[in-house]
């Protein structure tokens, strides 16, 4: 299991007119594995947010410190007692623990069933009922396989469309069928954006309940190396190109100067696709043995612009670019970074590109270092492993 990567993502819709979400997700990765907790506080707004936050924090902290699930559930149940008026738990929860050897344990208390997508099929993980502190908790234990996708959500998903578009909401069977139809090669973030987008549409953009989706995908490490900017020392040209070519996974080159360095060192042609110029992003280029060649700063600025709020908003990159996907260089980079990579290394040259000065480009266009560093930060927020190496 250690050779695999846990691609984890979550996204929420707040109930209409509420500033805070009554659902809360906590994720903690550590040496032995990973814990993810999705909690749904009773009601909505501030009170629900506090209850859900307490529940998720307690669960993650206790399990991280080696306490048993019985102790965790007992503590949560006794810390957050039942509402005397409505006879409902103050907070429901789903706890997912995945060890480094692929063992998966799920404890679910009054949250909707968890789904697993395996080999193109979607099954419901109902679990075995156990009694802890007088409460019925569903437990499941099984071993994960490569490409398995676990999807957990709050009841806001199943309530979507109730009384509006649908009579009884988006039922579990329909959610399962939708997940089954989604491409298996997309990331967890892309998957949950699609699910959340459907929920928002069913609510007619006015969610009647807090809605949260959590996805965990077990995938092989997928490496990407991106080279941009000429290095300060010309003697490093050969070193940086050799590192790029010998790297695992996909290879991206951003910037005319970087592309010329690569084509020269590889003794191959560098061509730009001048037939497909449209929009405000320069066209892609072509170099043999390089997966993607683009312009530099303008394209990377667009990539950063999309990534800034990407974790928070419901829009998938396909929705953002719509009809401008086929030849849009920024979209092509984002597609690789979001859906086709777990680890990315930036090879960043720090030499000032004379083209910026010669053409009178604004000063901020030359701040490639800042752009790349911010892209790295946003990718880490999305759960990627990202590093920048300077030359």
C-alpha positions as CSV (number, residue, x, y, z in Angstrom):
1,X,0.0,0.0,0.0
2,X,3.0,2.4,0.6
3,X,3.5,2.7,-3.2
4,X,0.0,4.1,-3.5
5,X,-1.2,7.6,-3.0
6,X,-4.4,8.6,-1.1
7,X,-6.1,11.2,-3.2
8,X,-8.4,12.9,-0.7
9,X,-10.8,15.8,-1.3
10,X,-14.0,17.2,0.1
11,X,-16.3,20.1,-0.8
12,X,-19.4,21.6,0.9
13,X,-22.4,23.7,0.0
14,X,-23.7,25.9,2.8
15,X,-27.4,25.9,3.5
16,X,-29.0,28.9,1.7
17,X,-28.4,32.2,3.6
18,X,-26.0,30.6,6.1
19,X,-22.4,31.9,6.3
20,X,-21.1,28.8,8.0
21,X,-21.5,25.2,7.0
22,X,-23.1,22.8,9.5
23,X,-20.9,20.0,8.2
24,X,-17.3,19.6,8.9
25,X,-14.5,17.4,7.5
26,X,-11.2,16.8,9.3
27,X,-8.3,14.9,7.6
28,X,-5.1,13.8,9.2
29,X,-2.2,12.0,7.5
30,X,0.4,10.4,9.7
31,X,3.1,7.6,9.6
32,X,0.6,4.7,10.1
33,X,-2.0,5.9,7.6
34,X,-4.8,8.4,7.3
35,X,-8.0,9.4,9.2
36,X,-10.9,11.3,7.6
37,X,-13.9,12.3,9.6
38,X,-17.1,13.8,8.1
39,X,-19.5,15.2,10.8
40,X,-22.9,16.7,10.4
41,X,-24.1,19.0,13.2
42,X,-27.7,19.2,14.1
43,X,-29.5,22.0,12.4
44,X,-27.5,24.6,10.5
45,X,-25.4,27.8,11.0
46,X,-23.1,28.6,13.8
47,X,-24.4,26.0,16.3
48,X,-24.3,23.2,13.8
49,X,-20.8,24.2,12.7
50,X,-19.5,24.2,16.3
51,X,-21.0,20.8,17.0
52,X,-19.6,19.3,13.8
53,X,-16.2,20.8,14.4
54,X,-16.1,19.4,17.9
55,X,-17.0,16.0,16.8
56,X,-14.5,15.8,13.9
57,X,-11.7,17.3,16.0
58,X,-12.3,14.8,18.9
59,X,-12.4,11.8,16.5
60,X,-9.2,12.7,14.6
61,X,-7.2,13.6,17.8
62,X,-8.2,10.5,19.7
63,X,-7.7,8.0,16.8
64,X,-4.4,9.7,15.9
65,X,-3.2,9.0,19.5
66,X,-4.1,5.3,19.3
67,X,-7.4,5.2,21.1
68,X,-9.9,2.5,20.0
69,X,-13.0,3.4,18.0
70,X,-15.1,2.3,21.0
71,X,-13.4,5.0,23.1
72,X,-13.7,7.6,20.4
73,X,-17.4,6.9,19.8
74,X,-18.1,6.7,23.5
75,X,-16.4,10.1,24.1
76,X,-18.3,11.8,21.2
77,X,-21.6,10.4,22.3
78,X,-21.2,11.4,25.9
79,X,-19.7,14.8,25.0
80,X,-22.5,15.7,22.6
81,X,-25.7,14.2,24.1
82,X,-29.1,13.7,22.4
83,X,-31.3,16.7,21.8
84,X,-34.1,16.2,24.4
85,X,-36.7,17.9,22.3
86,X,-36.1,16.3,18.9
87,X,-34.6,13.0,20.2
88,X,-31.8,13.4,17.7
89,X,-28.0,13.2,18.1
90,X,-26.4,16.6,18.2
91,X,-23.9,15.5,15.7
92,X,-23.7,12.5,13.3
93,X,-20.4,11.3,11.8
94,X,-18.5,9.0,9.5
95,X,-15.0,8.0,10.5
96,X,-12.7,6.5,7.8
97,X,-9.3,5.1,8.8
98,X,-6.9,3.7,6.2
99,X,-3.6,2.1,7.2
100,X,-0.5,2.1,5.1
101,X,-1.0,-1.6,4.3
102,X,-4.4,-1.0,2.8
103,X,-6.7,-1.9,5.7
104,X,-9.8,0.2,5.8
105,X,-12.0,0.7,8.8
106,X,-15.3,2.7,8.7
107,X,-17.5,3.7,11.6
108,X,-20.7,5.4,10.8
109,X,-23.2,6.9,13.2
110,X,-26.5,8.1,11.6
111,X,-24.8,9.5,8.5
112,X,-25.7,8.1,5.0
113,X,-24.1,4.9,3.8
114,X,-20.7,5.0,2.4
115,X,-20.1,4.0,-1.3
116,X,-17.2,2.3,-2.9
117,X,-16.4,2.3,-6.6
118,X,-14.3,-0.7,-7.7
119,X,-13.8,-2.1,-11.1
120,X,-16.4,0.2,-12.6
121,X,-19.1,-0.9,-10.1
122,X,-20.5,1.0,-7.1
123,X,-21.5,-0.8,-4.0
124,X,-23.0,0.4,-0.7
125,X,-21.0,-0.2,2.4
126,X,-23.7,-0.7,5.1
127,X,-21.5,-2.2,7.8
128,X,-22.3,-4.4,10.8
129,X,-24.3,-2.9,13.6
130,X,-22.6,-2.6,17.0
131,X,-23.9,-1.0,20.2
132,X,-21.5,1.6,21.8
133,X,-22.8,3.5,24.8
134,X,-26.3,2.6,23.9
135,X,-26.0,3.9,20.3
136,X,-26.2,2.0,17.1
137,X,-23.0,2.4,15.1
138,X,-22.2,0.7,11.8
139,X,-18.7,-0.7,11.4
140,X,-17.0,-2.0,8.3
141,X,-13.5,-3.6,7.8
142,X,-12.0,-4.5,4.5
143,X,-8.9,-4.3,2.4
144,X,-8.6,-1.7,-0.3
145,X,-7.3,-2.2,-3.8
146,X,-5.6,0.1,-6.3
147,X,-8.1,2.5,-8.0
148,X,-10.8,2.0,-5.3
149,X,-12.8,5.1,-4.7
150,X,-14.6,5.7,-1.3
151,X,-17.3,8.3,-1.3
152,X,-18.9,9.6,1.9
153,X,-21.4,12.4,2.2
154,X,-23.8,14.2,4.6
155,X,-27.6,13.8,4.2
156,X,-27.7,17.1,2.3
157,X,-26.8,15.0,-0.8
158,X,-29.8,12.7,-0.4
159,X,-32.1,15.7,0.4
160,X,-31.1,17.5,-2.8
161,X,-34.1,18.4,-5.0
162,X,-36.6,17.2,-2.4
163,X,-39.9,19.1,-3.0
164,X,-38.4,21.0,-5.9
165,X,-36.9,19.1,-8.8
166,X,-37.5,15.6,-7.2
167,X,-40.3,14.4,-5.0
168,X,-38.1,12.7,-2.4
169,X,-34.6,14.0,-3.1
170,X,-31.6,12.4,-4.8
171,X,-31.8,8.8,-3.4
172,X,-28.8,6.6,-2.7
173,X,-29.4,4.4,-5.7
174,X,-29.4,7.4,-8.1
175,X,-26.2,8.8,-6.5
176,X,-24.6,5.4,-6.9
177,X,-25.6,5.3,-10.5
178,X,-24.2,8.7,-11.2
179,X,-20.8,7.9,-9.5
180,X,-20.7,4.7,-11.6
181,X,-21.0,6.8,-14.8
182,X,-18.3,9.2,-13.9
183,X,-14.8,8.6,-15.5
184,X,-12.6,6.5,-13.3
185,X,-9.4,8.4,-14.3
186,X,-10.4,11.7,-12.7
187,X,-9.2,12.9,-9.3
188,X,-11.2,12.9,-6.1
189,X,-11.6,16.7,-6.4
190,X,-13.0,16.4,-9.9
191,X,-15.4,13.7,-8.8
192,X,-16.8,15.6,-5.8
193,X,-17.1,18.8,-7.9
194,X,-19.3,16.9,-10.3
195,X,-21.5,15.5,-7.4
196,X,-21.7,18.8,-5.6
197,X,-22.6,20.5,-8.9
198,X,-25.5,18.1,-9.4
199,X,-26.7,18.8,-5.8
200,X,-26.6,22.5,-6.3
201,X,-28.6,22.2,-9.5
202,X,-31.2,20.0,-7.8
203,X,-31.4,22.6,-5.0
204,X,-31.9,25.3,-7.8
205,X,-28.8,27.1,-6.4
206,X,-30.5,27.5,-3.0
207,X,-29.4,24.5,-0.9
208,X,-32.1,23.5,1.7
209,X,-29.5,21.7,3.7
210,X,-25.7,21.8,4.3
211,X,-24.2,19.4,1.8
212,X,-20.8,17.8,1.9
213,X,-19.0,15.1,-0.1
214,X,-15.8,13.4,0.8
215,X,-13.8,11.2,-1.6
216,X,-10.8,9.0,-1.1
217,X,-9.1,7.4,-4.1
218,X,-6.3,4.9,-3.9
219,X,-4.0,5.4,-6.9
220,X,-0.4,4.8,-8.0
221,X,2.0,7.8,-7.6
222,X,1.8,9.9,-10.8
223,X,4.7,12.2,-11.3
224,X,4.9,15.4,-13.3
225,X,7.9,17.6,-13.9
226,X,7.5,21.2,-15.1
227,X,10.4,23.2,-16.4
228,X,10.1,27.0,-16.8
229,X,12.5,29.9,-17.0
230,X,16.1,29.8,-18.2
231,X,18.6,29.0,-15.3
232,X,21.0,31.7,-14.1
233,X,24.0,29.7,-15.1
234,X,24.0,28.7,-18.8
235,X,26.0,25.7,-17.8
236,X,22.9,24.3,-16.0
237,X,21.0,24.1,-19.3
238,X,22.2,20.5,-19.9
239,X,21.7,19.5,-16.3
240,X,18.1,20.7,-16.1
241,X,17.1,19.2,-19.4
242,X,18.7,15.8,-18.4
243,X,16.8,16.0,-15.1
244,X,13.6,16.7,-17.0
245,X,14.0,13.9,-19.5
246,X,15.0,11.3,-16.9
247,X,12.1,12.2,-14.6
248,X,9.2,9.8,-14.2
249,X,5.8,10.7,-15.6
250,X,4.7,13.6,-17.7
251,X,6.9,16.4,-18.7
252,X,5.8,20.0,-19.2
253,X,7.8,22.9,-20.5
254,X,6.5,26.5,-20.0
255,X,8.0,29.5,-21.8
256,X,9.8,30.1,-25.1
257,X,13.2,30.4,-23.6
258,X,12.8,27.1,-21.7
259,X,11.5,25.4,-24.9
260,X,14.4,26.6,-26.9
261,X,16.8,25.3,-24.3
262,X,15.1,21.9,-24.3
263,X,15.0,21.6,-28.1
264,X,18.7,22.7,-28.4
265,X,19.9,20.2,-25.8
266,X,17.8,17.4,-27.3
267,X,18.7,18.4,-30.8
268,X,15.1,18.4,-31.9
269,X,12.7,20.9,-33.4
270,X,10.5,23.2,-31.4
271,X,7.2,24.3,-33.1
272,X,4.3,26.5,-32.1
273,X,0.7,25.7,-33.1
274,X,0.0,29.0,-34.8
275,X,-3.2,27.7,-36.4
276,X,-5.1,27.5,-33.1
277,X,-4.7,31.0,-31.6
278,X,-7.7,32.1,-29.7
279,X,-8.6,33.8,-26.4
280,X,-6.0,35.5,-24.2
281,X,-3.7,32.5,-23.8
282,X,-0.8,31.9,-26.3
283,X,-1.0,28.6,-28.2
284,X,0.7,25.3,-27.3
285,X,3.9,24.1,-28.8
286,X,5.5,20.8,-29.7
287,X,8.9,19.2,-28.8
288,X,9.5,15.5,-29.3
289,X,9.4,13.5,-26.0
290,X,7.8,16.4,-24.1
291,X,4.1,15.9,-23.2
292,X,3.1,19.6,-23.2
293,X,4.8,22.8,-24.3
294,X,3.3,26.2,-23.5
295,X,4.1,29.9,-23.2
296,X,5.4,30.9,-19.8
297,X,4.1,33.7,-17.5
298,X,0.8,34.5,-19.1
299,X,-0.2,30.8,-19.1
300,X,1.0,30.1,-15.6
301,X,-0.8,33.2,-14.3
302,X,-4.0,31.8,-15.8
303,X,-3.3,28.5,-14.1
304,X,-2.8,30.2,-10.8
305,X,-6.0,32.3,-11.3
306,X,-8.0,29.1,-11.6
307,X,-6.3,27.4,-8.7
308,X,-6.7,30.3,-6.2
309,X,-10.3,29.4,-5.3
310,X,-10.5,25.9,-6.9
311,X,-10.7,24.0,-3.7
312,X,-13.6,26.1,-2.4
313,X,-15.8,26.5,-5.5
314,X,-18.0,23.9,-7.1
315,X,-16.8,24.4,-10.6
316,X,-14.8,21.8,-12.4
317,X,-12.1,22.9,-14.9
318,X,-14.3,21.6,-17.7
319,X,-17.0,24.1,-16.6
320,X,-14.6,26.9,-16.2
321,X,-13.2,26.6,-19.8
322,X,-16.3,25.2,-21.4
323,X,-15.8,25.4,-25.2
324,X,-12.2,26.6,-24.9
325,X,-10.6,23.3,-23.9
326,X,-9.1,21.7,-27.0
327,X,-6.3,24.2,-27.6
328,X,-6.2,26.2,-24.3
329,X,-2.7,25.8,-22.9
330,X,-3.8,26.8,-19.3
331,X,-6.6,24.1,-19.4
332,X,-4.1,21.5,-20.6
333,X,-1.7,22.2,-17.7
334,X,-4.6,22.3,-15.1
335,X,-6.0,19.0,-16.4
336,X,-2.6,17.3,-15.9
337,X,-2.0,18.9,-12.4
338,X,-5.5,18.2,-11.1
339,X,-6.5,14.9,-12.7
340,X,-3.2,13.2,-13.8
341,X,-0.7,13.9,-11.1
342,X,0.0,13.2,-7.4
343,X,3.6,14.5,-7.3
344,X,4.9,17.5,-9.2
345,X,8.4,19.0,-9.3
346,X,8.9,22.5,-10.7
347,X,12.4,23.1,-12.2
348,X,12.5,26.9,-12.0
349,X,15.2,29.0,-13.8
350,X,15.8,32.3,-12.1
351,X,17.4,34.2,-15.0
352,X,15.4,37.3,-16.0
353,X,13.9,36.8,-19.5
354,X,15.1,39.7,-21.7
355,X,11.9,39.4,-23.7
356,X,9.9,41.0,-20.9
357,X,12.2,44.1,-21.0
358,X,12.4,44.2,-24.8
359,X,8.7,44.3,-25.2
360,X,7.9,46.5,-22.3
361,X,5.9,43.9,-20.4
362,X,4.5,45.0,-17.0
363,X,6.9,44.3,-14.1
364,X,4.5,41.7,-12.6
365,X,4.8,39.5,-15.6
366,X,8.4,38.8,-14.7
367,X,7.5,37.5,-11.2
368,X,7.5,33.9,-12.3
369,X,9.0,32.8,-9.0
370,X,6.1,34.1,-7.1
371,X,3.6,32.6,-9.5
372,X,5.2,29.2,-9.3
373,X,5.5,29.3,-5.5
374,X,1.8,30.2,-5.2
375,X,0.8,27.4,-7.7
376,X,2.8,25.0,-5.5
377,X,0.9,26.2,-2.4
378,X,-2.5,25.7,-4.1
379,X,-1.5,22.2,-5.3
380,X,-0.5,21.2,-1.8
381,X,-3.9,22.5,-0.6
382,X,-5.4,20.1,-3.1
383,X,-3.5,17.2,-1.5
384,X,-0.6,17.0,-4.0
385,X,3.0,16.6,-3.2
386,X,4.8,19.6,-4.8
387,X,8.4,20.9,-4.7
388,X,10.2,23.7,-6.4
389,X,13.9,23.4,-7.4
390,X,15.8,26.5,-8.3
391,X,18.4,26.9,-11.0
